């Protein structure tokens, strides 16, 4: 059996779980919409040097309908170790389709600008 060498970040029964390479035992935080929602206590993963794991209940009061992303990061740092997209509530399919439509529109705009710059040799 091949040992795991990838980060994992998931929710199971309302509990946030992660196994991430953090370079050892460091304070971690869960962030949603730019706000710290929890500071889970990491534990070293015995079979994976440099990896830590967390299990922390997802605070119910921070969850709302719509599309959002939970980030796991080292405490006080801006760059996340892992990201977990959430799509919650009735109408989630429509929300997701609307998000994809917006992304397609933005991609078309980027392609148009890039083509124009390439045409001009900029």
C-alpha positions in Angstrom: 0.0 0.0 0.0 1.4 3.4 -1.0 1.5 5.9 1.9 -0.5 9.1 1.5 1.5 12.1 0.4 -1.3 14.5 -0.5 -3.2 17.0 1.7 -6.8 16.1 2.6 -9.5 18.5 3.8 -13.1 17.4 4.3 -16.3 17.6 6.4 -18.0 14.6 7.8 -21.1 14.8 10.0 -20.5 18.4 10.8 -16.8 17.9 11.7 -14.0 19.5 9.8 -11.1 17.0 9.2 -7.7 17.7 7.6 -4.4 16.0 7.1 -1.9 18.6 5.8 1.8 19.1 5.4 2.4 22.0 7.8 6.1 21.4 8.4 5.5 20.2 12.0 3.3 21.2 14.9 2.1 24.8 14.3 -1.0 26.6 15.4 -3.8 26.5 12.8 -7.0 28.4 12.1 -10.1 27.8 10.0 -11.2 30.9 8.0 -14.5 31.7 6.3 -15.3 34.9 4.6 -12.1 36.5 5.9 -12.9 35.8 9.5 -11.3 33.2 11.8 -14.1 30.8 12.8 -12.0 28.3 14.8 -8.5 27.4 16.0 -8.4 23.6 15.9 -5.6 21.8 17.8 -3.4 19.9 15.3 -1.9 16.5 16.1 1.1 15.1 14.4 0.4 12.2 12.0 2.7 9.4 13.2 3.1 7.7 9.8 3.6 11.0 7.8 6.5 13.2 9.0 5.7 16.9 8.7 2.0 16.3 8.5 -0.6 17.2 11.1 -4.3 16.3 11.4 -7.2 18.1 12.8 -10.8 17.3 13.8 -13.0 20.2 14.8 -16.8 20.7 14.8 -17.9 23.2 12.2 -19.5 26.1 14.1 -23.2 26.0 13.0 -23.6 29.8 13.4 -21.1 30.5 10.6 -22.8 28.3 8.0 -25.3 29.9 5.6 -26.9 29.1 2.3 -24.8 29.8 -0.8 -21.3 29.3 -2.0 -18.3 29.9 0.2 -14.9 28.5 0.9 -13.3 27.4 4.2 -9.6 27.9 4.4 -7.1 26.1 6.7 -4.0 28.1 7.3 -1.2 28.6 9.8 -2.3 31.1 12.4 -1.7 34.6 11.3 -0.6 33.8 7.8 -2.5 34.8 4.6 -1.7 31.7 2.4 -3.9 28.7 3.1 -2.6 25.2 3.5 -5.9 23.9 2.1 -9.3 25.1 0.8 -12.7 23.5 1.0 -15.5 24.9 -1.2 -19.0 24.7 0.3 -22.3 24.8 -1.6 -25.2 24.8 0.9 -29.0 25.2 0.8 -31.9 25.0 -1.5 -31.2 26.3 -4.9 -27.6 25.3 -4.7 -27.7 24.0 -8.2 -28.9 27.4 -9.5 -26.2 29.2 -7.4 -23.5 26.9 -8.8 -24.7 27.4 -12.4 -24.8 31.2 -11.9 -21.2 31.1 -10.5 -20.1 29.0 -13.6 -21.8 31.5 -15.9 -20.0 34.4 -14.3 -16.7 32.6 -14.5 -17.3 31.8 -18.2 -18.0 35.5 -18.8 -14.9 36.6 -17.1 -12.9 34.0 -19.0 -14.3 35.3 -22.3 -13.2 38.8 -21.3 -9.7 37.7 -20.5 -9.5 35.8 -23.8 -10.7 38.9 -25.7 -8.1 41.1 -24.0 -5.3 38.6 -24.5 -6.2 38.1 -28.2 -6.2 41.9 -28.7 -2.8 42.3 -27.0 -1.3 39.4 -29.0 -2.7 40.9 -32.2 -1.1 44.3 -31.4 2.2 42.6 -30.3 2.0 44.0 -26.8 
